[in-house]
Amino acid sequence: MKTKLSVNLNKVALIRNSRDTTIPSVVDAAKIAINAGAEGITVHPRPDQRHIRPADVRDLAHLLAEPQYKQIEFNIEGNPYALAEENGYPGFMALVNEVQPHQATLVPDDPNQLTSDHGWDLMGESNQLNTLVAELKVQKIRVSLFMDPDIAQLERAARLGAERIEYYTGPYADAFPDYQKVLQPFIESAEFAAGLNLGINAGHDLNLDNLAIFCREVPNVAEVSIGHAIITDALWMGLDTTIRKYCAILAAE
């Protein structure tokens, strides 16, 4: 299985939001990413609108509806419990229902978190999430749950009806290059997930140094979502060249 690259554009929006301007353009960044070989676009709109804003999500949905981009996956990440805010944020589920992405990745992030740093604890959340997962599936939006490599939790994800899980790969990235012990739970739980018909996505601090080993050792990784590393690498190499390097790594695995 060839692992697909979905480029997270949050950091492009973060740079833009540092000024009252439209530069750099999130839509233009998406076009460059796709032309360089990315097979998906990811955004994670948060209630405080620190980076990706609802208008960006709508603009990207409009772009990816064009015929030449029909094979490109649109993945929206976020906390499904996030409600509407006075700043114009419509609520996560409302935004997803409006734009109808190919995939919704549900993430248990707190509004005050700098970034996502753990997966769901479904022992306490299954009943609440059940209705939301069912709502998305009725609309034929693929549901992915942000998870740690815990077999008991993956069993609950499958029972909820999730079609994929996205591994939180922060611990692997933090341990690299001494990754062996940290990587083993990902390998074992991915093998277990295959028996549950759960697809595997992965994301968080994957980069040019650690990506190949993760995708080589962990079986059946369908998609990786990478943003921070791509945008920082692009400062030195340019966005097109950077994405081609990531795509080349995945093509070789």
Order of alpha helices (4+ residues) and beta strands (2+ residues): beta-alpha-alpha-beta-alpha-beta-alpha-beta-alpha-beta-alpha-beta-alpha-alpha-beta-alpha-beta-alpha-alpha
